[in-house]
Amino acid sequence: MTETFVPPTRFAVPGRIAVSEQAASEWQTATITGIRRETPRVATFRLAVPGWPGHLPGQHLMVRLTAEDGYAAQRHYSIASAPDGTGQIELTLDHVEGGEASGWFHTVARPGDRVEVRGPVSGFFAWPGDRPALLIGAGSGVVPLMSMIRHHRARKLTVPLRMVVSARSPEELVYARELGAETTPVFTRSAPDGVAVGRMAAAHVAPLLAEQPSGGWEAYVCGSNSFAEHASRLLVTAGQPVDRIRIERFG
């Protein structure tokens, strides 16, 4: 059984990993073991999932929250953590205006609370670490891309990996403390002194495509519908083959 949850909008309450298909298709009880603030509106929730079958960077899982009256809300969330075999996974969630599930996580959830999860889900956006990867994200679209970066670091992989990530301001850049030399941040509203402000442009993408590592890039784009379309056009214009662009859209 899970801990009950009260939907905020209804009640005004503030390397390659082997994955078991059977385990991934069943609902499991997960316990929140930690909560970490990333930005004023984004937080990471660490979950312990007994019998977790493992995942690939870029995959997501389903979360189900059930209220006392039987009402249930289900959401798909990208997994932020790298696969590590510990049975612990992390979800990084934006506090969506009026969102039932994200509202519960941000205003009600505490360590020790339990939720139901099922997954991992979808292999299309997964990156097992076996090919050069060019990651393009915006806002919370950085979440599955960060799983890839963490996997790359944890396994000490030598395959090329680069990321361009867009945020409104430095204060809203998710995982800012973790980002390293592989990442180019783009700020659309405000930026540190000496850094240009504006939308992601060809100047951010074309130089990376010009590098063309052996085998070429596999591009992973994650963000809103409008961002995904914009970023994909930049990639294609810069010479990235359409069939080597994987897109995950939020919203």
Buried (B, 14 or more C-beta within 10 A) or exposed (E): EBBEBBBBEEEEEEEEBEBEEEBBEEEBBBBBEEBEEBBEBBBBBBBBBEEBBBBBBBBBBBBBBBBEEEBEBEBBBBBBBBBEEEBBBBBBBBBBEEBBBBBBBBEBBEEEBBBBBBBBBBEEBBBBBEBBBBBBBBBBBBBBBBBBBBBBBBEEBEBBBBBBBBBBBBEBBBBBEEBEEBBBBBBBEEBEEEEEEEEBEEEBBBEBBEEEBEEBBBBBBBBBEEBBBBBBEBBEEBEBEEEEBBBBBBE
